[in-house]
């Protein structure tokens, strides 16, 4: 933390008593105008204020809710180890003071009565901040000084009289391959050789004793990597301000490069002295007085001077200039120009001059500085051949510039032969290019003179016999090395007669041969050979450009056709049709000789041929299925999803087609469907363009296969959906029929029950409801288990009918038995078992089953009184209550369900479980005649009394009963 300025002091006071905190802030700001005090009521708030603001000192109470002042101090010290922190507390003790000191408190002050304590606190704060700022300033100064020392490239160190290294910079530590911390405190004997260390200790002692600077002799030291360096050490007295120790400050400069340059200069001077005499140019040096300092033999040879170079040393250079000037076409102008350059001391380079004999020389002048004054250096060299070469180069450049704009190989070859004729004067030149079959070099362009010399423009077959011109040209083309023949009739490798007398055969990569020929022996010079090399290189580049342009146009055309093919494939139905189309277009568009499409067949467990070109059967035997165990390249490409290219498949012993006529092979994976392979009986048939276009075709085929499979799947799904709809309609018809029968029975039984009150009709209603419930449960089970019935079982309908009739007879007899006087119903025995008295009415009451609606708003009739007994007894009135039953879901339990009637969510309970869940009404729950309407305890709905007297039977709607 740093203060905003050197004058202001920002203080944060933390005290759980806001009044005390505000009072402390007020008195502190009154004591010192530099103070700006902010307050916080607990350690957490203080930490937040400290994280967001800048403070020079913290004043905290000890006893605070949450974290104490000591805990707050410990938290502050984690991020701000040096920030002044004063514990100002009213709960002081030795233990608290000890903990505060251990935690790193700056000062400890106990609260007292009165306002004088704030003066003491203000002084403590001011002193702590001043000390903190001074220490920070010293640390920054020390850090800056350390950075400066470490940034020096020289080795800087402080060594005492014992040889201990007290200070070292990064450069010295890096030289020895160790950190600065490990180097400091180490004795020089542990780092340097004993001889060097002893000399250093002696020099340090002498510097300390004499208190003067001393330069040491050059010292050779090895660095951490073993390389030798040369240093020039210098020692200065070093005084420690805070101790009495004496040491020396050492600065060692690495002069290895300088020493190496000095040695190199010595070697260079010796070498220059030798070269001066062997230079291919004439050199003349003169002093300020125009006296000759030195001259070499080449100067005398160039101007055909008499005497020796040593003989002219010390002579008058003006007279020597007049002598040399006689060799020039204009001697007077030569001398005047020399005097002008000397007077102006104007540097000149390669100034062209013409000699009497037609040669051309280039003169260079350079004023030089000598040890005893100024001087002049002259250099003369013959440039006749160079000038001729430059003229030819300029003409060649004009001619070959057109090579960059040609469009055909014939046009390009014509530009090259014209340049050879006009620039090099090679009247029998020609450009021969190899044909597509690779067995014949045919002329693409010839100089017109060739037609006059040769009766027929020559072509060069590959199988020509030795000694012929064709064999010589093919040898140059295949070896790729140019051949220069200055005397063709005397050349041993050529026995066939030819009008050419000198020739250069220059190969042009895989294009052909550039033949530069003349009918004069020795007509081709070194300069011409260089020009032929330049022209041939440019011609090769132009042919490459033309070929690339042709391939690019062809590639664009093939890409356009592939695009049309892709559209056609996306409209093709059926895998076989797509495969046949891919094979046909691979032959037509891409020009692949042998093409095959393989498809992965799960039944076969491999890649099965599905389509191939006609030539496949002619070249290859029956194609097997490629499986993972077969080790074929087709399966490898299919499995990895990466294309494979082979220039010569016969070189791979493990290849399936290694022993066949197939040589070149391309394999492209077609996604998850299979592979597309293309082959040729010639090696290295395919290039990068073929690979690129083949990948595009494979991608298009993959998309077509995916689209075809997707459409087939859609058709299958549509057909399956139609079948399901038909089955659903049939199923709906059956279910509606099966549900309509029990509903019809239920309606009829209810009507009869209303009219007669006979329990048998209610039993029939119950059976109809149970039948519908069973049917619904079966339907739900069928819907949850699946869409189809996997294992149908035969059912004996006659046995089921007989069983149902028997059950009905049993139920009828039981029902009639319950109608007898004294018979106990279901509630009677249950109450008896529970130990409760059973009323007479309860014992003779028939079993009743309530009906519950399944949907909101459904109204169900419930019988309020039992019917009259048969046998002439008085029939009590029957009262019905119209209930509004709430909706019930299959997953919800009955409100009165017990542990035995609970069933899990999502499971439809059986009819028996549902009956038990609703329970039976006790006699107390049965309303008496004339009583007010009551609410059924098994239903949250409210019962409404229909009538107190004889009630008109109500016919419930069939839709109001159901599961």
KAGIFEN-V707368 format. One record per residue. N is the residue number from 1. RES is the residue in one letter. SS is DSSP state (H for helix, E for strand, - for the rest). OMEGA is omega as a letter, one per 30 degrees, with the letter a starting at -180 (999 if undefined). Layout:
N_RES_SS_OMEGA + N_RES_SS_OMEGA
This chain:
1_X_-_l + 2_X_-_a + 3_X_-_l + 4_X_-_l + 5_X_-_a + 6_X_-_a + 7_X_-_a + 8_X_-_l + 9_X_E_a + 10_X_E_a + 11_X_E_l + 12_X_E_a + 13_X_E_a + 14_X_E_l + 15_X_-_a + 16_X_-_l + 17_X_-_a + 18_X_H_l + 19_X_H_l + 20_X_H_a + 21_X_H_l + 22_X_H_l + 23_X_H_l + 24_X_H_l + 25_X_H_a + 26_X_H_a + 27_X_H_l + 28_X_H_l + 29_X_H_l + 30_X_H_a + 31_X_H_a + 32_X_-_a + 33_X_-_a + 34_X_-_a + 35_X_E_l + 36_X_E_a + 37_X_E_l + 38_X_E_a + 39_X_E_l + 40_X_E_a + 41_X_-_l + 42_X_-_a + 43_X_H_a + 44_X_H_l + 45_X_H_l + 46_X_H_l + 47_X_H_l + 48_X_H_l + 49_X_H_l + 50_X_H_a + 51_X_H_a + 52_X_H_a + 53_X_-_l + 54_X_-_a + 55_X_-_l + 56_X_-_a + 57_X_E_l + 58_X_E_l + 59_X_E_a + 60_X_E_l + 61_X_-_a + 62_X_-_a + 63_X_-_a + 64_X_-_l + 65_X_-_a + 66_X_-_l + 67_X_-_l + 68_X_-_l + 69_X_H_l + 70_X_H_l + 71_X_H_l + 72_X_H_l + 73_X_H_l + 74_X_H_l + 75_X_H_l + 76_X_H_a + 77_X_H_l + 78_X_H_a + 79_X_H_a + 80_X_-_a + 81_X_-_a + 82_X_-_a + 83_X_-_l + 84_X_E_a + 85_X_E_a + 86_X_E_l + 87_X_E_a + 88_X_E_a + 89_X_E_l + 90_X_-_l + 91_X_-_a + 92_X_-_l + 93_X_-_l + 94_X_H_l + 95_X_H_l + 96_X_H_l + 97_X_H_l + 98_X_H_l + 99_X_H_a + 100_X_H_l + 101_X_H_l + 102_X_H_a + 103_X_H_l + 104_X_-_l + 105_X_-_l + 106_X_-_a + 107_X_E_a + 108_X_E_a + 109_X_E_a + 110_X_E_a + 111_X_-_l + 112_X_-_l + 113_X_-_l + 114_X_-_a + 115_X_-_a + 116_X_H_a + 117_X_H_a + 118_X_H_l + 119_X_H_l + 120_X_H_a + 121_X_H_l + 122_X_H_l + 123_X_H_l + 124_X_H_l + 125_X_H_a + 126_X_H_a + 127_X_H_a + 128_X_H_l + 129_X_H_l + 130_X_H_l + 131_X_H_l + 132_X_H_l + 133_X_H_l + 134_X_H_l + 135_X_H_l + 136_X_H_l + 137_X_H_l + 138_X_H_l + 139_X_H_l + 140_X_H_l + 141_X_H_l + 142_X_H_l + 143_X_H_l + 144_X_H_l + 145_X_H_l + 146_X_H_l + 147_X_H_l + 148_X_H_a + 149_X_H_a + 150_X_H_a + 151_X_H_a + 152_X_-_l + 153_X_-_l + 154_X_-_l + 155_X_E_a + 156_X_E_a + 157_X_E_l + 158_X_E_a + 159_X_E_l + 160_X_E_a + 161_X_-_l + 162_X_-_a + 163_X_-_l + 164_X_E_l + 165_X_E_a + 166_X_E_a + 167_X_E_l + 168_X_E_l + 169_X_-_a + 170_X_H_a + 171_X_H_l + 172_X_H_l + 173_X_H_l + 174_X_H_l + 175_X_H_a + 176_X_H_l + 177_X_-_a + 178_X_-_l + 179_X_-_a + 180_X_H_a + 181_X_H_l + 182_X_H_a + 183_X_H_l + 184_X_-_a + 185_X_-_l + 186_X_-_l + 187_X_E_a + 188_X_H_l + 189_X_H_l + 190_X_H_a + 191_X_-_a + 192_X_-_l + 193_X_-_a + 194_X_H_a + 195_X_H_l + 196_X_H_l + 197_X_H_l + 198_X_H_l + 199_X_H_l + 200_X_H_l + 201_X_H_l + 202_X_H_l + 203_X_H_l + 204_X_H_l + 205_X_H_l + 206_X_H_l + 207_X_H_l + 208_X_H_a + 209_X_H_a + 210_X_H_a + 211_X_-_a + 212_X_-_a + 213_X_-_a + 214_X_E_l + 215_X_E_a + 216_X_E_l + 217_X_E_l + 218_X_E_a + 219_X_E_l + 220_X_E_a + 221_X_E_l + 222_X_E_l + 223_X_-_a + 224_X_-_a + 225_X_-_l + 226_X_-_l + 227_X_-_a + 228_X_E_l + 229_X_E_l + 230_X_E_a + 231_X_E_l + 232_X_E_a + 233_X_E_l + 234_X_E_a + 235_X_E_l + 236_X_E_l + 237_X_E_a + 238_X_E_a + 239_X_E_l + 240_X_-_a + 241_X_-_a + 242_X_-_l + 243_X_-_l + 244_X_-_a + 245_X_-_l + 246_X_E_a + 247_X_E_l + 248_X_E_l + 249_X_E_a + 250_X_E_l + 251_X_E_a + 252_X_E_a + 253_X_E_l + 254_X_E_a + 255_X_-_a + 256_X_H_a + 257_X_H_a + 258_X_H_l + 259_X_H_l + 260_X_H_l + 261_X_H_l + 262_X_H_l + 263_X_H_l + 264_X_H_l + 265_X_H_l + 266_X_H_l + 267_X_H_a + 268_X_H_l + 269_X_H_l + 270_X_H_l + 271_X_H_l + 272_X_H_l + 273_X_H_l + 274_X_H_a + 275_X_H_a + 276_X_H_a + 277_X_H_a + 278_X_H_l + 279_X_-_l + 280_X_-_a + 281_X_-_l + 282_X_E_a + 283_X_E_l + 284_X_E_l + 285_X_E_l + 286_X_E_a + 287_X_E_a + 288_X_-_a + 289_X_-_l + 290_X_-_l + 291_X_E_a + 292_X_E_l + 293_X_E_l + 294_X_E_l + 295_X_E_a + 296_X_-_a + 297_X_H_a + 298_X_H_l + 299_X_H_l + 300_X_H_l + 301_X_H_a + 302_X_H_a + 303_X_H_l + 304_X_-_a + 305_X_-_l + 306_X_-_l + 307_X_-_a + 308_X_-_l + 309_X_H_a + 310_X_H_a + 311_X_H_a + 312_X_H_a + 313_X_-_a + 314_X_-_a + 315_X_-_a + 316_X_E_a + 317_X_H_l + 318_X_H_l + 319_X_H_l + 320_X_H_l + 321_X_H_l + 322_X_H_l + 323_X_H_a + 324_X_H_a + 325_X_H_l + 326_X_-_l + 327_X_-_a + 328_X_E_a + 329_X_-_l + 330_X_-_a + 331_X_H_a + 332_X_H_l + 333_X_H_l + 334_X_H_a + 335_X_H_l + 336_X_H_a + 337_X_H_l + 338_X_H_l + 339_X_H_l + 340_X_H_a + 341_X_H_l + 342_X_H_a + 343_X_H_a + 344_X_H_a + 345_X_-_a + 346_X_-_a + 347_X_-_a + 348_X_E_a + 349_X_E_l + 350_X_E_l + 351_X_E_a + 352_X_E_l + 353_X_E_a + 354_X_E_l + 355_X_E_a + 356_X_-_a + 357_X_-_l + 358_X_-_l + 359_X_-_l + 360_X_E_l + 361_X_E_l + 362_X_E_a + 363_X_E_l + 364_X_E_l + 365_X_E_l + 366_X_E_l + 367_X_E_a + 368_X_E_l + 369_X_E_l + 370_X_E_a + 371_X_-_a + 372_X_-_l + 373_X_E_a + 374_X_E_l + 375_X_E_a + 376_X_E_l + 377_X_E_l + 378_X_E_l + 379_X_E_l + 380_X_E_l + 381_X_E_a + 382_X_E_a + 383_X_-_a + 384_X_H_a + 385_X_H_a + 386_X_H_l + 387_X_H_l + 388_X_H_l + 389_X_H_l + 390_X_H_l + 391_X_H_l + 392_X_H_l + 393_X_H_l + 394_X_H_l + 395_X_H_l + 396_X_H_l + 397_X_H_l + 398_X_H_a + 399_X_H_a + 400_X_H_l + 401_X_H_l + 402_X_H_a + 403_X_H_a + 404_X_H_a + 405_X_H_l + 406_X_-_a + 407_X_-_a + 408_X_-_l + 409_X_H_l + 410_X_H_l + 411_X_H_l + 412_X_H_l + 413_X_H_a + 414_X_H_l + 415_X_H_a + 416_X_H_a + 417_X_H_l + 418_X_H_l + 419_X_H_l + 420_X_H_a + 421_X_H_a + 422_X_H_a + 423_X_H_a + 424_X_-_a + 425_X_-_l + 426_X_-_a + 427_X_-_a + 428_X_-_a + 429_X_-_l + 430_X_E_l + 431_X_E_l + 432_X_E_a + 433_X_E_a + 434_X_E_a + 435_X_-_a + 436_X_-_l + 437_X_-_l + 438_X_-_a + 439_X_-_a + 440_X_E_l + 441_X_E_a + 442_X_E_a + 443_X_E_l + 444_X_E_l + 445_X_E_l + 446_X_E_l + 447_X_-_a + 448_X_H_a + 449_X_H_a + 450_X_H_a + 451_X_H_l + 452_X_H_a + 453_X_H_a + 454_X_-_l + 455_X_-_l + 456_X_-_a + 457_X_-_a + 458_X_-_l + 459_X_-_a + 460_X_E_l + 461_X_E_a + 462_X_-_a + 463_X_-_a + 464_X_-_a + 465_X_-_l + 466_X_-_l + 467_X_-_l + 468_X_-_l + 469_X_H_l + 470_X_H_l + 471_X_H_l + 472_X_H_a + 473_X_H_l + 474_X_H_l + 475_X_H_l + 476_X_H_a + 477_X_H_a + 478_X_H_l + 479_X_H_l + 480_X_-_l + 481_X_-_a + 482_X_-_l + 483_X_E_l + 484_X_E_l + 485_X_E_a + 486_X_-_l + 487_X_-_a + 488_X_-_a + 489_X_-_a + 490_X_-_a + 491_X_-_a + 492_X_-_a + 493_X_-_a + 494_X_-_l + 495_X_-_a + 496_X_-_l + 497_X_-_l + 498_X_-_l + 499_X_-_a + 500_X_-_a + 501_X_-_l + 502_X_E_a + 503_X_E_l + 504_X_E_l + 505_X_E_a + 506_X_E_l + 507_X_E_l + 508_X_E_l + 509_X_-_a + 510_X_-_l + 511_X_-_a + 512_X_E_a + 513_X_E_l + 514_X_E_a + 515_X_E_l + 516_X_E_a + 517_X_E_l + 518_X_E_l + 519_X_-_l + 520_X_-_l + 521_X_-_l + 522_X_-_a + 523_X_-_a + 524_X_-_a + 525_X_-_l + 526_X_H_l + 527_X_H_l + 528_X_H_l + 529_X_H_l + 530_X_H_l + 531_X_H_l + 532_X_H_l + 533_X_H_l + 534_X_H_a + 535_X_H_a + 536_X_H_l + 537_X_H_l + 538_X_H_l + 539_X_H_l + 540_X_H_l + 541_X_H_l + 542_X_H_l + 543_X_H_l + 544_X_H_l + 545_X_H_l + 546_X_H_a + 547_X_H_l + 548_X_H_l + 549_X_H_l + 550_X_H_l + 551_X_H_l + 552_X_H_l + 553_X_H_l + 554_X_H_l + 555_X_H_l + 556_X_H_l + 557_X_H_l + 558_X_H_l + 559_X_H_l + 560_X_H_l + 561_X_H_l + 562_X_H_l + 563_X_H_l + 564_X_H_l + 565_X_H_l + 566_X_H_l + 567_X_H_l + 568_X_H_l + 569_X_H_a + 570_X_-_l + 571_X_-_a + 572_X_-_l + 573_X_-_l + 574_X_-_a + 575_X_H_a + 576_X_H_a + 577_X_H_l + 578_X_H_a + 579_X_H_l + 580_X_H_a + 581_X_H_l + 582_X_H_a + 583_X_H_a + 584_X_H_a + 585_X_H_l + 586_X_H_l + 587_X_H_a + 588_X_H_a + 589_X_-_a + 590_X_-_l + 591_X_-_l + 592_X_-_a + 593_X_-_a + 594_X_E_a + 595_X_E_l + 596_X_E_l + 597_X_E_l + 598_X_E_a + 599_X_E_l + 600_X_E_l + 601_X_E_a + 602_X_-_l + 603_X_-_l + 604_X_-_a + 605_X_-_a + 606_X_E_a + 607_X_E_a + 608_X_E_l + 609_X_E_l + 610_X_E_l + 611_X_E_l + 612_X_E_l + 613_X_-_a + 614_X_H_a + 615_X_H_a + 616_X_H_l + 617_X_H_l + 618_X_H_a + 619_X_H_a + 620_X_-_l + 621_X_-_l + 622_X_-_a + 623_X_-_a + 624_X_-_l + 625_X_-_a + 626_X_E_a + 627_X_E_l + 628_X_H_a + 629_X_H_a + 630_X_H_l + 631_X_-_a + 632_X_-_l + 633_X_H_l + 634_X_H_a + 635_X_H_l + 636_X_H_l + 637_X_H_l + 638_X_H_a + 639_X_H_a + 640_X_H_a + 641_X_-_a + 642_X_-_l + 643_X_-_l + 644_X_E_l + 645_X_E_a + 646_X_E_l + 647_X_-_l + 648_X_-_a + 649_X_H_a + 650_X_H_l + 651_X_H_l + 652_X_-_a + 653_X_-_a + 654_X_-_l + 655_X_-_l + 656_X_-_a + 657_X_-_a + 658_X_-_a + 659_X_-_l + 660_X_-_l + 661_X_-_a + 662_X_-_l + 663_X_-_l + 664_X_E_a + 665_X_E_l + 666_X_E_l + 667_X_E_a + 668_X_E_l + 669_X_E_l + 670_X_E_l + 671_X_-_l + 672_X_-_a + 673_X_-_a + 674_X_E_a + 675_X_E_l + 676_X_E_a + 677_X_E_l + 678_X_E_a + 679_X_E_l + 680_X_E_l + 681_X_-_l + 682_X_-_l + 683_X_-_l + 684_X_-_a + 685_X_-_a + 686_X_-_l + 687_X_-_a + 688_X_H_l + 689_X_H_l + 690_X_H_l + 691_X_H_a + 692_X_H_a + 693_X_H_l + 694_X_H_l + 695_X_H_l + 696_X_H_l + 697_X_H_l + 698_X_H_l + 699_X_H_l + 700_X_H_l + 701_X_H_l + 702_X_H_l + 703_X_H_a + 704_X_H_l + 705_X_H_l + 706_X_H_l + 707_X_H_l + 708_X_H_l + 709_X_H_l + 710_X_H_l + 711_X_H_l + 712_X_H_l + 713_X_H_l + 714_X_H_l + 715_X_H_l + 716_X_H_l + 717_X_H_l + 718_X_H_l + 719_X_H_l + 720_X_H_l + 721_X_H_l + 722_X_H_l + 723_X_H_l + 724_X_H_l + 725_X_H_l + 726_X_H_l + 727_X_H_l + 728_X_H_l + 729_X_H_l + 730_X_H_l + 731_X_H_l + 732_X_H_l + 733_X_H_a + 734_X_H_a + 735_X_H_a + 736_X_H_l + 737_X_H_a + 738_X_H_l + 739_X_H_a + 740_X_H_a + 741_X_H_l + 742_X_H_l + 743_X_H_l + 744_X_H_l + 745_X_H_a + 746_X_H_l + 747_X_H_a + 748_X_H_a + 749_X_H_l + 750_X_H_a + 751_X_H_l + 752_X_H_l + 753_X_H_l + 754_X_H_a + 755_X_H_a + 756_X_H_a + 757_X_-_a + 758_X_-_l + 759_X_H_a + 760_X_H_l + 761_X_H_l + 762_X_H_l + 763_X_H_l + 764_X_H_l + 765_X_H_l + 766_X_H_a + 767_X_H_l + 768_X_H_l + 769_X_H_l + 770_X_H_l + 771_X_H_l + 772_X_H_l + 773_X_H_l + 774_X_H_a + 775_X_H_l + 776_X_H_l + 777_X_H_l + 778_X_H_l + 779_X_H_l + 780_X_H_l + 781_X_H_l + 782_X_H_a + 783_X_H_l + 784_X_H_a + 785_X_H_a + 786_X_-_a + 787_X_-_a + 788_X_-_l + 789_X_-_a + 790_X_-_a + 791_X_-_l + 792_X_-_l + 793_X_-_l + 794_X_-_a + 795_X_-_l + 796_X_-_a + 797_X_H_a + 798_X_H_l + 799_X_H_l + 800_X_H_l + 801_X_H_l + 802_X_H_a + 803_X_H_a + 804_X_H_l + 805_X_H_l + 806_X_H_l + 807_X_H_l + 808_X_H_a + 809_X_H_a + 810_X_H_a + 811_X_H_a + 812_X_H_l + 813_X_H_a + 814_X_H_l + 815_X_H_l + 816_X_H_l + 817_X_H_a + 818_X_H_l + 819_X_-_a + 820_X_-_a + 821_X_-_l + 822_X_-_l + 823_X_-_a + 824_X_-_l + 825_X_-_a + 826_X_H_a + 827_X_H_a + 828_X_H_l + 829_X_H_a + 830_X_H_l + 831_X_H_l + 832_X_H_l + 833_X_H_a + 834_X_-_l + 835_X_-_a + 836_X_-_l + 837_X_-_a + 838_X_-_l + 839_X_-_a + 840_X_H_a + 841_X_H_l + 842_X_H_a + 843_X_H_a + 844_X_-_a + 845_X_-_l + 846_X_-_l + 847_X_-_l + 848_X_-_l + 849_X_-_l + 850_X_-_l + 851_X_-_a + 852_X_-_l + 853_X_-_a + 854_X_-_a + 855_X_-_a + 856_X_-_l + 857_X_-_a + 858_X_-_a + 859_X_E_a + 860_X_E_l + 861_X_E_l + 862_X_E_a + 863_X_E_a + 864_X_-_a + 865_X_-_l + 866_X_-_a + 867_X_-_l + 868_X_-_l + 869_X_-_l + 870_X_-_l + 871_X_-_l + 872_X_-_l + 873_X_-_l + 874_X_-_l + 875_X_-_l + 876_X_-_l + 877_X_-_l + 878_X_-_a + 879_X_-_l + 880_X_E_l + 881_X_E_l + 882_X_E_a + 883_X_E_l + 884_X_E_a + 885_X_-_l + 886_X_-_l + 887_X_-_l + 888_X_-_l + 889_X_-_a + 890_X_-_a + 891_X_-_a + 892_X_-_a + 893_X_-_l + 894_X_-_a + 895_X_-_a + 896_X_-_a + 897_X_-_l + 898_X_-_a + 899_X_H_a + 900_X_H_a + 901_X_H_a + 902_X_-_l + 903_X_-_a + 904_X_-_l + 905_X_-_l + 906_X_-_a + 907_X_-_a + 908_X_-_a + 909_X_-_l + 910_X_-_l + 911_X_H_l + 912_X_H_l + 913_X_H_a + 914_X_H_l + 915_X_H_l + 916_X_H_a + 917_X_H_a + 918_X_H_l + 919_X_-_a + 920_X_-_a + 921_X_-_l + 922_X_-_l + 923_X_H_a + 924_X_H_a + 925_X_H_a + 926_X_-_a + 927_X_-_l + 928_X_-_a + 929_X_-_l + 930_X_-_l + 931_X_-_l + 932_X_-_a + 933_X_-_l + 934_X_-_a + 935_X_-_l + 936_X_-_a + 937_X_-_l + 938_X_-_a + 939_X_-_l + 940_X_-_a + 941_X_-_a + 942_X_-_l + 943_X_E_l + 944_X_E_a + 945_X_E_a + 946_X_-_l + 947_X_-_a + 948_X_-_l + 949_X_-_l + 950_X_-_a + 951_X_-_l + 952_X_-_a + 953_X_-_l + 954_X_-_l + 955_X_-_l + 956_X_-_l + 957_X_-_a + 958_X_H_a + 959_X_H_a + 960_X_H_l + 961_X_-_l + 962_X_-_a + 963_X_-_999
